[in-house]
Amino acid sequence: MTQTTARTASSEDLQGRRGKMRAGVYRGKGRVIVETVPIPEIGEGEVLFRVAACGICGTDVKKIHHGFLAAPQILGHELAGTVVQVGNGVRKFKTGDRVVSFHHIPCGDCFYCEKKLFSQCAGYKKVGLTAGFDPNGGGFAEYVRAMPWIVERGMLLLPPDVTFEEATFVEPVNTALKAVRKARVAKGEVVLVAGQGPIGMLLTILAKREGAVVYTSDPIPARREASLRFGAVEAFDPAKADVLEEMRTRTNGRGADAVLLAVPNPSLVTQALAIVRPGGRVLLFAHNDPVLKIEFPAAAVGIEEKEILGSYSASLDYQSESADIVLNRQLPMREMISHRFPLERIAEALELAAHPADDTLKVVINHE
C-alpha cells in the first residue's frame, strides 16, 4: 500500500503490523479457525476499515455447518467499523469515519433492478466486501476492504451516539423489513411469526410496527418471553400447544392473515398453510437451503388461493428506511444482543448461534 494508491490513517500502524491481521477462516464443513492472514490491499475508489463489531447471521451459520461453501472463506456481513485507509478518488469518506456497510448493492440498470427484484441482479450477487480469499463479507476479520460500488452506494456514516453493535442491525433489519413488506402485512391483520431467533424477533417487531396483531411460536422459553416484551400479544410453545387450533380460536375459526416462517423446517410449510385463512400468505424467510425440498397440499394454493412467498436478502428500496430505524433507535437492538465474543472465540460463538442455549438471542463478535 503506497501513498500513490491510498491515503493512510496515521493512527493505524498497519505497516508496523507487517500487513497482517487475525481472521476466523472457514476451512471446511463445521470448521472456522482463527488464523493470521494478510490485511487486504485497496485500490482506486476503495476503502479499508477496521471492523469493530459483526453480528452472526443464520445464513453464515448454515453455510458453515452444512459445508455449502468451498474453503477457504472469511464470512461475516453484519458489520460496522472505522475507516483507516481510503483509495484515490474516494470523496464520501475519510480516515476516522465510523461506518456501517452493506455487502451487496444492485446495479440499478438491469431487468431485475427495473422490476425491483434487486437480489436477483447479477451485480447484486457480486459481493463487494472482502477480508481475503473469495469476497464473502469479511466481518469475521479485523480489517475489510470495500470495493468501489459499495463505497459509493452501500456505506453509511454513523451518528456519534450510535454504537457499532447497534449499527450491525442495519442489514438484518433491511432483510426483515423487506420480508414483512413482501408478505403485505397490514394494519389490523393477524400474523403468526414462527421462530423467534434474531430474525424472527425482527419480523415480530416490524410486523407489529406495521400495525399487525402478532402471535409467535418458539420452543425456547426465553425467546417466547422476549417476543412478548418486543410486542407479541401471545407466544406459543409448539411442543405443548396446538398452534393451528390456537390461531383458529383467536380468529373466529378463520385463520391468520399471514404466517412468517423464520425456521427452515420443511414440515412447517404445510402447517403454516393450514394456519392461514383462505387467500392468506405464507412467507418463507429461512428456507434458502439449496438442497432442501418442500411438499405441500396443492389444494391449499390451487383451491384456497393461499400464497407462498419467498424473501431473500436486503432491498435497495429499504436501505434508507432500515438505516433510519436502526440509527434513530426505533428498535430494541441492545436488548436483542444476548452474547458477545472476541474474535479469538469465534468458533464458540458460531456453535452457540447454531445450537442456542435457553438465553441465546443475537450473538455478536466484538472486536473492540
C-alpha positions in Angstrom: 0.0 0.0 0.0 1.6 3.3 -1.1 0.6 7.0 -1.0 0.1 6.9 -4.7 -2.8 4.5 -4.4 -4.2 5.3 -1.0 -4.3 7.8 1.8 -3.4 6.1 5.1 -4.6 6.9 8.6 -1.7 7.9 10.8 -3.4 6.5 13.8 -3.3 3.0 12.3 0.1 1.4 12.3 -0.7 -1.1 9.6 2.8 -1.3 8.3 4.0 -1.8 11.9 1.9 -5.0 12.0 3.7 -6.1 8.8 0.4 -6.1 6.9 -1.1 -9.0 9.0 -4.4 -9.4 10.8 -6.4 -12.1 12.6 -9.4 -13.6 11.0 -11.8 -16.5 11.5 -11.2 -18.5 8.4 -13.8 -21.1 7.2 -11.7 -24.3 6.4 -14.5 -26.7 5.6 -17.7 -28.1 6.9 -18.1 -27.0 10.5 -14.6 -25.6 10.8 -13.7 -21.9 11.4 -10.2 -21.4 12.6 -8.6 -18.1 13.8 -5.5 -17.5 11.7 -3.1 -14.7 10.8 -3.7 -13.6 7.2 -2.7 -10.6 5.1 -4.6 -7.3 5.5 -6.4 -6.6 2.2 -4.8 -4.0 0.0 -7.0 -1.4 -1.5 -7.0 0.3 -4.9 -8.7 3.3 -6.5 -12.1 4.1 -5.2 -11.9 1.6 -2.4 -11.9 1.8 1.4 -10.3 -0.2 4.2 -12.0 -0.2 7.5 -11.2 -1.8 10.8 -14.1 -4.0 12.0 -15.5 -3.1 15.4 -18.5 -5.4 15.6 -20.1 -8.1 13.4 -23.3 -9.9 14.0 -23.6 -13.6 13.3 -26.2 -14.3 10.7 -28.2 -17.5 10.5 -27.2 -17.8 6.8 -23.5 -17.8 7.8 -24.1 -20.5 10.4 -26.0 -22.6 7.8 -23.2 -22.2 5.2 -20.5 -23.2 7.7 -22.3 -26.1 9.4 -23.6 -27.6 6.2 -20.4 -27.0 4.2 -22.2 -25.2 1.4 -19.1 -23.2 0.5 -15.7 -24.0 -1.0 -13.0 -23.3 1.6 -11.2 -21.1 2.4 -13.6 -18.1 3.1 -13.9 -15.3 5.6 -17.6 -14.7 6.2 -19.5 -12.1 8.3 -21.7 -9.4 6.7 -23.5 -7.6 9.5 -20.6 -5.3 10.2 -19.6 -1.8 11.3 -16.2 -0.2 11.9 -13.8 2.7 11.4 -12.2 3.8 8.1 -8.5 3.5 8.3 -7.5 4.0 4.6 -9.1 5.5 1.5 -8.1 5.0 -2.1 -7.7 7.7 -4.7 -11.0 9.1 -5.9 -12.9 8.5 -2.6 -14.7 11.7 -1.6 -17.5 10.4 0.6 -15.4 9.1 3.4 -12.2 9.9 5.2 -10.0 8.1 7.7 -11.5 8.1 11.2 -15.1 7.9 9.9 -17.4 5.5 11.7 -19.3 3.5 9.1 -21.7 0.6 8.6 -21.7 -1.2 5.2 -23.9 -3.5 3.2 -22.1 -6.2 1.3 -24.4 -6.4 -1.7 -25.6 -3.5 -3.9 -27.5 -3.9 -7.1 -26.5 -2.2 -10.4 -29.8 -0.3 -10.7 -30.0 -0.7 -14.5 -30.8 -4.3 -15.4 -34.1 -6.1 -16.0 -34.3 -7.3 -12.4 -33.5 -3.9 -10.9 -36.2 -2.3 -13.1 -38.6 -4.9 -11.6 -37.2 -4.1 -8.1 -36.0 -7.7 -7.7 -32.7 -6.3 -6.6 -31.5 -9.6 -5.0 -31.7 -11.3 -8.4 -29.5 -8.7 -10.1 -26.2 -10.2 -11.3 -24.3 -7.2 -9.9 -26.0 -7.7 -6.5 -24.8 -11.3 -6.4 -21.2 -10.0 -6.6 -20.1 -9.4 -3.0 -18.4 -6.1 -2.5 -16.7 -6.6 0.9 -13.8 -8.9 1.5 -11.1 -9.7 4.1 -9.3 -12.0 1.6 -9.9 -15.2 -0.4 -13.2 -15.1 -2.4 -15.2 -12.0 -1.4 -17.8 -13.1 1.3 -18.3 -10.2 3.7 -15.2 -10.5 5.8 -16.6 -9.3 9.1 -15.0 -12.2 10.9 -11.7 -10.5 10.4 -10.0 -7.4 11.8 -10.0 -5.4 8.5 -12.3 -5.4 5.5 -11.8 -4.0 2.0 -14.9 -2.2 0.5 -15.0 -2.2 -3.3 -15.9 1.0 -5.3 -19.6 0.2 -5.8 -20.0 -0.4 -2.1 -18.2 2.7 -1.2 -20.4 4.8 -3.5 -23.8 3.3 -2.7 -23.5 0.8 0.2 -21.6 2.5 3.1 -23.3 4.9 5.6 -21.8 7.2 8.2 -22.8 6.5 11.8 -24.0 9.2 14.1 -21.6 9.7 17.0 -24.1 8.4 19.6 -24.8 5.1 17.8 -22.7 2.2 18.9 -21.0 -0.2 16.4 -23.0 -3.1 17.9 -26.3 -1.2 17.2 -25.1 -0.4 13.7 -24.7 -4.1 12.8 -28.5 -4.4 12.7 -28.8 -2.2 9.6 -28.5 -5.0 7.2 -30.7 -7.6 9.0 -33.4 -5.0 9.7 -33.5 -4.3 5.9 -33.9 -8.0 5.2 -36.7 -8.4 7.8 -38.4 -5.2 6.6 -38.3 -6.5 3.0 -39.9 -9.8 4.2 -42.7 -8.1 6.1 -43.5 -5.8 3.2 -43.3 -8.8 0.7 -45.9 -10.5 2.9 -48.0 -7.4 2.6 -48.5 -7.3 6.4 -51.1 -4.5 7.1 -52.6 -2.7 10.0 -55.2 -4.8 11.9 -54.1 -8.1 10.4 -53.4 -11.2 12.5 -49.9 -12.5 11.9 -48.0 -15.5 13.3 -44.2 -15.4 13.3 -42.9 -19.0 13.7 -39.4 -19.0 15.2 -38.0 -16.3 17.5 -34.3 -16.4 16.7 -32.8 -13.0 15.9 -34.5 -12.7 12.5 -37.8 -14.0 13.9 -37.6 -11.3 16.6 -37.1 -8.6 13.9 -40.0 -10.0 11.9 -42.2 -9.8 15.0 -41.1 -6.2 15.9 -41.5 -5.0 12.3 -44.9 -6.7 11.8 -46.1 -5.0 15.0 -44.7 -1.8 13.7 -46.8 -2.2 10.6 -49.9 -2.3 12.8 -50.5 -6.1 12.9 -51.6 -8.2 15.8 -48.7 -10.5 16.2 -48.5 -14.0 17.7 -45.3 -16.0 17.9 -44.1 -19.6 18.5 -40.8 -21.0 19.6 -39.7 -24.0 21.7 -37.3 -21.9 23.9 -39.0 -20.2 26.8 -36.6 -17.2 27.0 -37.3 -16.4 23.3 -41.0 -16.6 23.8 -40.7 -14.3 26.8 -38.6 -11.9 24.7 -41.1 -11.8 21.9 -43.8 -10.7 24.4 -41.5 -7.9 25.5 -41.0 -6.9 21.9 -44.7 -6.7 21.0 -46.3 -10.1 20.5 -49.7 -10.5 22.1 -49.1 -14.2 22.9 -46.4 -16.7 22.4 -46.9 -20.4 21.9 -44.7 -23.4 22.8 -45.1 -25.6 19.7 -44.2 -28.7 21.7 -47.1 -28.2 24.0 -49.7 -26.1 22.2 -51.7 -26.9 19.0 -50.7 -23.7 17.2 -53.2 -24.4 14.4 -56.1 -24.6 16.9 -54.9 -21.7 19.0 -54.8 -19.4 16.0 -58.2 -20.5 14.7 -59.6 -19.9 18.2 -58.2 -16.3 18.2 -59.6 -15.6 14.7 -63.2 -16.9 14.9 -62.1 -20.1 13.1 -60.8 -18.2 10.1 -57.0 -18.4 10.5 -54.2 -15.9 10.4 -53.9 -13.4 7.6 -50.2 -14.2 7.3 -47.6 -16.6 8.7 -43.9 -15.6 8.6 -41.6 -18.6 8.8 -38.2 -17.9 10.3 -37.4 -21.6 10.9 -36.1 -23.8 8.0 -38.1 -26.9 9.0 -39.9 -28.0 5.7 -42.8 -29.6 7.7 -43.7 -26.1 9.0 -44.7 -25.0 5.5 -47.7 -27.4 5.5 -48.6 -26.3 9.0 -48.4 -22.7 8.0 -50.7 -23.2 5.0 -53.2 -24.8 7.4 -52.9 -21.9 9.8 -53.5 -19.1 7.3 -57.0 -18.3 6.1 -58.1 -18.8 2.5 -56.4 -16.1 0.5 -53.7 -15.7 3.2 -50.0 -15.5 2.8 -47.1 -17.7 3.9 -43.7 -16.0 3.8 -40.6 -18.3 3.7 -37.6 -16.4 5.1 -35.3 -19.2 6.4 -35.9 -21.7 3.5 -32.8 -20.8 1.5 -31.0 -24.2 1.7 -30.0 -25.2 -1.9 -30.8 -28.9 -1.2 -34.0 -28.5 0.9 -37.2 -30.0 -0.7 -40.7 -28.9 0.4 -44.0 -30.7 -0.2 -47.4 -29.2 0.5 -51.1 -29.9 -0.4 -51.8 -28.4 -3.8 -55.4 -27.6 -2.9 -54.2 -25.1 -0.3 -52.8 -23.0 -3.2 -55.0 -24.1 -6.1 -58.4 -24.0 -4.4 -58.0 -22.0 -1.2 -55.8 -19.4 -3.1 -53.2 -19.2 -0.3 -49.9 -17.7 -1.4 -46.4 -19.0 -0.8 -43.9 -16.1 -0.9 -40.2 -16.0 -0.7 -37.9 -13.2 0.5 -34.2 -13.2 0.3 -31.6 -10.7 1.4 -31.9 -6.9 1.5 -33.6 -4.4 -0.8 -32.2 -1.1 -2.1 -35.7 0.4 -1.7 -35.5 0.0 2.1 -31.8 0.9 2.6 -32.6 4.4 3.9 -35.6 3.4 5.9 -33.9 0.5 7.6 -30.9 2.7 8.4 -33.2 5.3 9.9 -34.9 2.7 12.0 -31.6 1.5 13.5 -29.7 4.8 13.7 -32.7 6.5 15.3 -33.0 3.6 17.8 -36.6 2.7 16.9 -35.9 -0.9 17.8 -34.6 -2.5 21.0 -31.3 -3.6 19.4 -29.3 -3.6 22.7 -31.9 -5.9 24.3 -31.6 -8.3 21.4 -27.9 -8.9 21.9 -27.5 -11.7 24.4 -23.9 -12.8 23.8 -20.7 -11.1 22.8 -17.5 -12.9 21.9 -14.0 -11.7 20.9 -12.7 -12.8 17.5 -10.4 -15.4 19.1 -13.5 -17.3 20.3 -15.5 -17.2 17.1 -15.8 -21.0 16.9 -17.5 -20.9 20.3 -19.8 -18.1 19.1 -20.8 -19.9 16.0 -21.5 -23.0 17.9 -23.8 -21.1 20.3 -25.6 -19.4 17.3 -26.1 -22.8 15.7 -27.3 -24.5 18.9 -28.7 -21.7 21.1 -29.0 -22.0 24.8 -32.1 -21.0 26.7 -31.0 -17.4 26.9 -29.5 -17.0 23.4 -30.8 -14.2 21.2 -28.4 -12.3 19.0 -24.7 -13.3 19.1 -22.1 -10.6 18.1 -18.4 -10.7 17.5 -17.0 -7.7 19.3 -13.5 -6.6 18.0 -13.2 -3.7 20.4 
